[in-house]
Amino acid sequence: MHLAKSNQESLDILDQFIANNIRYYSSKRNFDFGPDNRSNVSLISPYISHRILTEYQVIKRVLRKKSYQSVEKFIQEVFWRLYWRGWLESRPKVWDDFISDLKSLEKTKNYYNAIEGLTDIECFNYWVNELKSTGYLHNHARMWFASIWTFTLELPWQLGAEFFLKYLYDADSASNTLSWRWVAGLQTKGKHYLAKNWNIEKFTNGNFSTAILNERAVPVDDSRNYAFSKIEYSELDFESESIVMFDNELNTDFLSNNNYKHAYFCVLSNEERQVEICQNNITYKESVIENLSKVHGCSFNKITGSQLASLVNSNENVHLVYPGVGDNLDFLNEQIKLHSKSFIKRKEDLFCFQFSNKGFFNFKKNIPRIINELGLSK
């Protein structure tokens, strides 16, 4: 899988998809034809998760060239990431409990067999190896994988979500955590997703032998409930010559719209993260930042978490691009004495997140309004 390292390169990949394949997206998107044929999906998810491309850039670019009705399903899938982000921002304890659970769960022999692709399930083993070697899985394969992990192998969903976070180039704390909860039957209480042989056979064109799957499993039971809390945000009340951005918020519009002299890009080391990520992921993040330094005029510096802590604790007048609930925010909360209004948040995000208070159906019915209010169809 070729990975773009700049906004323009990412846009070129998107443009190629719009020109050649987006017309088939709705009818073909559920088919996993394997890593050598991904023409039925856009492959832009790593750029959205790092926000090399924002969701708004993607939607606006698509709607310049296609009518909403002809690409409605694709637009909805892009908005899913925003919906998940807003949902988690309003219920951050879901992430806190996920991290807490990881620290107490036992990693058994069955777990190690699973992550090494040594189970009796051919398709599952294949996806383990594909994930490790490419950093990507088709979305349908992710659903089958999570279901088999949870209901057939009977492993904790949290350890599966951790495994995805380690290897997926496009993993983010919201969509990954909440998608695993959805498969398990926790996101929508009592409604889980079961992988079934007929479905795998149909949507992989019969690439795998029939497996013994638990196709009658009941949803995971968890008595914890999470109340909605309103997202609060106040405008920055001070100016700064310096801005800090994180590896999941690398769109340079923040630099273009302000007169910063110094830009710092923080990539946490594994010692500074709640969830370890593979070296390929770290290398990709660093390569994107290295590329950014070649195309913008201000001073660029790649820094670790400890360097960030020293910078901010010695100088409160630094703007921080809000990284969202997850590893980066956890590090900030634990290690840094933050000015009460140091964060920059996207106004578009805040507008969208107000519709994440319920299920996706409520968000989906507001998509036309979001597109209109944010001027994404112009």
C-alpha positions as CSV (number, residue, x, y, z in Angstrom):
1,M,0.0,0.0,0.0
2,H,1.5,3.3,-1.1
3,L,1.2,6.0,1.6
4,A,1.0,9.6,0.7
5,K,3.2,12.0,2.8
6,S,1.6,15.3,1.9
7,N,-1.7,17.0,1.5
8,Q,-1.3,17.3,-2.2
9,E,-0.3,13.7,-2.7
10,S,-3.3,12.6,-0.6
11,L,-5.5,14.8,-2.8
12,D,-4.1,13.2,-5.9
13,I,-5.1,9.8,-4.6
14,L,-8.6,11.0,-3.7
15,D,-9.0,12.6,-7.2
16,Q,-8.0,9.4,-8.9
17,F,-10.7,7.6,-6.9
18,I,-13.3,10.2,-7.7
19,A,-12.5,10.1,-11.4
20,N,-12.4,6.3,-11.8
21,N,-14.1,4.4,-9.0
22,I,-16.4,6.4,-6.7
23,R,-19.3,5.6,-9.0
24,Y,-19.0,1.9,-7.9
25,Y,-18.5,2.6,-4.2
26,S,-22.0,2.0,-2.9
27,S,-22.4,-1.4,-4.7
28,K,-18.8,-2.7,-4.3
29,R,-17.6,-1.2,-1.0
30,N,-18.4,-4.4,1.0
31,F,-16.2,-6.7,-1.1
32,D,-12.7,-7.5,0.1
33,F,-10.9,-8.4,-3.0
34,G,-7.5,-8.7,-1.2
35,P,-4.5,-6.3,-0.9
36,D,-3.8,-6.4,-4.6
37,N,-7.2,-5.0,-5.6
38,R,-8.5,-2.1,-3.6
39,S,-10.1,-0.1,-6.4
40,N,-13.5,-0.3,-4.8
41,V,-12.4,1.8,-1.8
42,S,-10.6,5.1,-1.6
43,L,-7.6,4.2,0.6
44,I,-7.6,7.7,2.1
45,S,-8.3,6.7,5.7
46,P,-4.7,7.0,6.8
47,Y,-4.7,10.6,5.7
48,I,-8.0,11.4,7.4
49,S,-6.9,9.7,10.7
50,H,-3.7,11.8,10.7
51,R,-5.7,14.7,9.3
52,I,-3.2,15.3,6.5
53,L,-6.6,15.6,4.8
54,T,-9.5,16.8,6.9
55,E,-13.0,15.2,6.4
56,Y,-14.2,18.6,5.2
57,Q,-11.6,18.8,2.5
58,V,-12.5,15.4,1.3
59,I,-16.3,16.1,1.2
60,K,-15.9,19.4,-0.4
61,R,-13.6,18.0,-3.1
62,V,-16.0,15.1,-3.8
63,L,-19.0,17.4,-4.0
64,R,-17.3,19.7,-6.5
65,K,-17.3,16.9,-9.0
66,K,-20.2,14.7,-8.0
67,S,-23.8,15.3,-6.9
68,Y,-24.7,14.5,-3.3
69,Q,-27.2,11.8,-4.4
70,S,-24.6,9.9,-6.5
71,V,-22.0,9.8,-3.7
72,E,-24.3,9.8,-0.6
73,K,-22.9,6.5,0.8
74,F,-19.3,7.6,0.5
75,I,-20.1,11.0,2.2
76,Q,-21.8,9.1,5.1
77,E,-18.8,6.9,5.6
78,V,-16.5,9.9,5.8
79,F,-18.8,11.5,8.3
80,W,-18.7,8.3,10.5
81,R,-15.2,9.3,11.7
82,L,-16.5,12.7,12.8
83,Y,-19.5,11.1,14.5
84,W,-17.2,8.7,16.4
85,R,-14.9,11.6,17.4
86,G,-17.8,13.6,18.7
87,W,-19.3,10.7,20.5
88,L,-16.1,9.9,22.4
89,E,-15.4,13.6,23.1
90,S,-18.8,13.6,24.9
91,R,-18.0,10.4,26.8
92,P,-14.2,10.4,27.4
93,K,-14.6,7.9,30.3
94,V,-15.1,5.2,27.6
95,W,-11.5,5.7,26.6
96,D,-10.3,5.9,30.2
97,D,-12.0,2.6,31.0
98,F,-10.6,1.0,27.9
99,I,-7.0,1.9,28.9
100,S,-7.7,0.8,32.5
101,D,-9.1,-2.6,31.3
102,L,-6.0,-3.2,29.2
103,K,-3.8,-2.9,32.2
104,S,-5.6,-5.7,34.0
105,L,-6.4,-8.2,31.2
106,E,-4.4,-11.4,31.0
107,K,-2.6,-12.3,27.8
108,T,-3.1,-16.0,27.4
109,K,-1.7,-18.6,25.1
110,N,-4.8,-18.3,23.0
111,Y,-4.2,-14.5,22.7
112,Y,-0.6,-15.1,21.5
113,N,-1.8,-17.7,19.0
114,A,-4.3,-15.2,17.7
115,I,-1.8,-12.3,17.2
116,E,0.7,-14.7,15.5
117,G,-2.0,-16.0,13.1
118,L,-1.8,-19.5,14.5
119,T,-5.5,-20.3,15.0
120,D,-7.6,-22.9,13.2
121,I,-9.4,-20.2,11.1
122,E,-7.7,-19.6,7.7
123,C,-9.3,-16.2,7.0
124,F,-8.4,-14.9,10.5
125,N,-4.8,-15.9,10.2
126,Y,-4.6,-14.3,6.7
127,W,-5.9,-11.0,8.1
128,V,-3.4,-11.1,11.0
129,N,-0.6,-11.4,8.5
130,E,-2.1,-8.8,6.1
131,L,-2.5,-6.3,9.0
132,K,1.1,-6.7,10.1
133,S,2.6,-6.5,6.7
134,T,0.5,-3.7,5.2
135,G,-0.9,-1.8,8.1
136,Y,-4.3,-2.0,6.5
137,L,-7.5,-4.2,6.5
138,H,-10.6,-3.7,4.4
139,N,-13.4,-2.4,6.7
140,H,-15.5,-5.5,6.2
141,A,-12.6,-7.7,7.1
142,R,-12.1,-5.6,10.3
143,M,-15.7,-6.4,11.3
144,W,-15.2,-10.1,10.6
145,F,-11.9,-10.1,12.5
146,A,-13.3,-8.3,15.5
147,S,-16.3,-10.7,15.7
148,I,-14.2,-13.8,15.4
149,W,-11.8,-12.5,18.0
150,T,-14.6,-11.7,20.4
151,F,-17.1,-14.5,19.9
152,T,-15.3,-17.4,18.4
153,L,-11.8,-17.1,20.0
154,E,-13.5,-15.6,23.1
155,L,-10.8,-13.0,23.7
156,P,-11.4,-9.6,25.3
157,W,-12.4,-7.1,22.8
158,Q,-10.1,-4.6,24.4
159,L,-7.0,-6.6,23.5
160,G,-8.2,-6.8,19.9
161,A,-8.7,-3.0,19.8
162,E,-5.2,-2.7,21.2
163,F,-3.8,-5.0,18.4
164,F,-5.5,-2.8,15.7
165,L,-4.1,0.4,17.3
166,K,-0.6,-1.0,17.1
167,Y,-0.6,-1.9,13.4
168,L,-3.3,0.0,11.5
169,Y,-2.0,3.1,9.8
170,D,-5.4,4.7,10.0
171,A,-6.3,3.7,13.6
172,D,-7.5,6.5,15.9
173,S,-8.8,6.3,19.4
174,A,-12.4,7.1,18.6
175,S,-13.3,5.0,15.5
176,N,-11.2,2.1,16.6
177,T,-12.4,1.8,20.2
178,L,-16.0,2.5,19.4
179,S,-16.1,0.2,16.4
180,W,-14.8,-2.7,18.5
181,R,-17.5,-1.9,21.1
182,W,-20.1,-1.9,18.4
183,V,-19.1,-5.4,17.2
184,A,-19.1,-6.6,20.8
185,G,-22.7,-5.3,21.4
186,L,-21.7,-2.5,23.8
187,Q,-22.0,0.6,21.7
188,T,-25.6,-0.2,20.9
189,K,-26.5,-2.3,24.0
190,G,-27.5,-5.8,23.0
191,K,-26.9,-5.3,19.3
192,H,-23.7,-7.1,18.2
193,Y,-22.1,-8.2,14.9
194,L,-21.6,-11.8,14.1
195,A,-19.2,-13.0,11.4
196,K,-20.8,-15.7,9.4
197,N,-19.3,-18.1,6.8
198,W,-21.8,-17.3,4.1
199,N,-21.1,-13.6,4.4
200,I,-17.3,-14.0,4.4
201,E,-17.6,-16.4,1.4
202,K,-19.8,-13.9,-0.6
203,F,-17.7,-10.8,0.0
204,T,-14.3,-12.4,-0.4
205,N,-15.4,-14.2,-3.6
206,G,-14.8,-17.6,-1.8
207,N,-11.2,-17.0,-1.1
208,F,-11.2,-18.9,2.2
209,S,-12.2,-22.3,3.4
210,T,-15.3,-22.6,5.7
211,A,-14.4,-22.2,9.4
212,I,-16.1,-23.2,12.6
213,L,-17.4,-19.9,13.8
214,N,-19.7,-19.1,16.7
215,E,-22.6,-17.7,14.8
216,R,-25.0,-17.8,17.7
217,A,-23.0,-15.9,20.3
218,V,-24.7,-13.4,22.6
219,P,-23.5,-9.9,23.0
220,V,-20.7,-9.1,25.5
221,D,-22.1,-8.1,28.9
222,D,-20.8,-4.9,30.5
223,S,-22.9,-3.0,33.1
224,R,-21.0,0.2,32.7
225,N,-23.0,3.1,31.2
226,Y,-21.7,6.4,30.0
227,A,-23.6,9.7,30.3
228,F,-23.4,12.4,27.6
229,S,-21.6,15.6,28.7
230,K,-21.6,18.8,26.6
231,I,-18.4,19.7,24.9
232,E,-17.1,23.0,26.2
233,Y,-14.7,25.3,24.4
234,S,-13.6,28.9,24.7
235,E,-11.6,30.9,22.2
236,L,-7.9,31.5,22.8
237,D,-7.3,34.6,24.8
238,F,-3.6,35.2,24.0
239,E,-1.4,35.4,20.9
240,S,1.6,33.2,20.3
241,E,4.4,32.9,17.8
242,S,4.5,29.1,18.4
243,I,2.1,26.3,17.7
244,V,2.3,22.6,18.6
245,M,0.6,20.0,16.5
246,F,0.2,16.3,17.1
247,D,0.6,13.2,14.9
248,N,-3.2,12.9,14.5
249,E,-3.7,16.6,13.4
250,L,-1.2,17.3,10.7
251,N,-3.2,19.6,8.4
252,T,-1.2,22.7,7.7
253,D,-4.2,25.0,7.4
254,F,-3.4,26.0,11.0
255,L,-0.1,27.4,9.7
256,S,-1.5,29.0,6.6
257,N,-4.2,30.9,8.6
258,N,-1.9,32.3,11.3
259,N,1.5,34.0,11.4
260,Y,3.4,31.5,13.5
261,K,7.2,31.6,13.4
262,H,7.7,28.3,15.1
263,A,5.8,25.0,14.5
264,Y,6.4,21.9,16.7
265,F,5.2,18.5,15.7
266,C,4.9,16.0,18.6
267,V,5.2,12.3,18.0
268,L,5.1,10.4,21.4
269,S,7.5,7.6,21.9
270,N,6.0,4.2,22.9
271,E,7.2,4.9,26.4
272,E,5.0,8.0,26.4
273,R,1.9,6.3,24.9
274,Q,-0.9,4.4,26.6
275,V,-1.0,2.0,23.7
276,E,2.2,0.9,21.9
277,I,2.3,1.3,18.1
278,C,4.6,-0.5,15.7
279,Q,7.8,1.0,14.3
280,N,6.3,1.3,10.8
281,N,3.5,3.6,12.2
282,I,6.0,5.8,14.0
283,T,8.2,5.9,10.9
284,Y,5.3,7.0,8.7
285,K,4.3,9.8,11.1
286,E,7.8,11.1,11.2
287,S,8.1,11.0,7.4
288,V,5.0,13.1,7.0
289,I,6.4,15.7,9.4
290,E,9.7,15.6,7.6
291,N,7.9,16.3,4.3
292,L,5.9,19.2,5.9
293,S,9.2,20.9,6.8
294,K,10.1,21.2,3.2
295,V,7.0,23.0,2.0
296,H,6.4,25.7,4.7
297,G,8.3,28.8,5.6
298,C,8.2,28.8,9.4
299,S,10.7,27.0,11.6
300,F,9.8,23.3,12.0
301,N,10.8,21.0,14.8
302,K,9.8,17.4,15.5
303,I,9.7,16.8,19.2
304,T,9.0,14.0,21.7
305,G,6.5,14.2,24.5
306,S,9.3,15.0,27.1
307,Q,10.5,17.9,24.9
308,L,6.9,19.1,24.5
309,A,6.5,19.1,28.3
310,S,9.7,21.2,28.7
311,L,8.5,23.6,26.0
312,V,5.0,24.2,27.4
313,N,5.9,24.2,31.1
314,S,8.6,26.8,30.5
315,N,6.4,29.0,28.2
316,E,2.7,29.0,28.7
317,N,2.2,31.2,25.6
318,V,2.1,28.3,23.2
319,H,-0.9,27.3,21.1
320,L,-1.8,23.6,21.1
321,V,-3.9,22.1,18.4
322,Y,-6.4,20.0,20.3
323,P,-5.6,16.3,19.7
324,G,-8.9,14.8,20.8
325,V,-9.5,12.1,23.4
326,G,-6.7,9.5,23.3
327,D,-3.0,9.1,23.8
328,N,-1.9,12.6,23.1
329,L,-4.5,14.2,25.3
330,D,-3.7,11.7,28.1
331,F,0.0,12.7,27.9
332,L,-0.9,16.4,28.1
333,N,-3.2,16.0,31.1
334,E,-0.6,13.9,33.0
335,Q,2.6,15.7,32.2
336,I,1.9,19.4,31.4
337,K,0.6,22.4,33.3
338,L,-1.8,23.7,30.7
339,H,-3.0,27.2,30.4
340,S,-6.7,27.0,30.8
341,K,-7.3,28.2,27.2
342,S,-4.3,26.8,25.3
343,F,-6.1,24.7,22.8
344,I,-7.2,25.5,19.3
345,K,-10.2,23.5,18.2
346,R,-11.7,23.3,14.7
347,K,-15.0,25.2,14.7
348,E,-16.2,22.7,12.0
349,D,-15.6,19.8,14.5
350,L,-17.5,21.6,17.2
351,F,-20.4,22.2,14.9
352,C,-20.5,18.5,13.8
353,F,-20.0,17.1,17.3
354,Q,-23.3,18.6,18.5
355,F,-25.1,15.9,16.5
356,S,-23.1,13.0,18.1
357,N,-25.2,13.0,21.2
358,K,-27.3,10.0,20.0
359,G,-26.9,7.2,17.5
360,F,-25.5,7.7,14.0
361,F,-29.1,7.9,12.5
362,N,-29.5,11.2,14.2
363,F,-26.2,12.4,12.9
364,K,-26.9,11.1,9.4
365,K,-30.2,13.0,9.0
366,N,-28.2,16.2,9.8
367,I,-25.6,15.6,7.1
368,P,-27.3,17.8,4.5
369,R,-27.5,20.6,7.1
370,I,-23.8,20.2,8.0
371,I,-22.8,20.3,4.4
372,N,-24.9,23.5,3.9
373,E,-23.8,25.3,7.1
374,L,-20.1,24.6,6.5
375,G,-20.3,25.5,2.8
376,L,-19.0,22.1,1.7
377,S,-21.0,22.0,-1.5
378,K,-19.7,25.3,-2.9
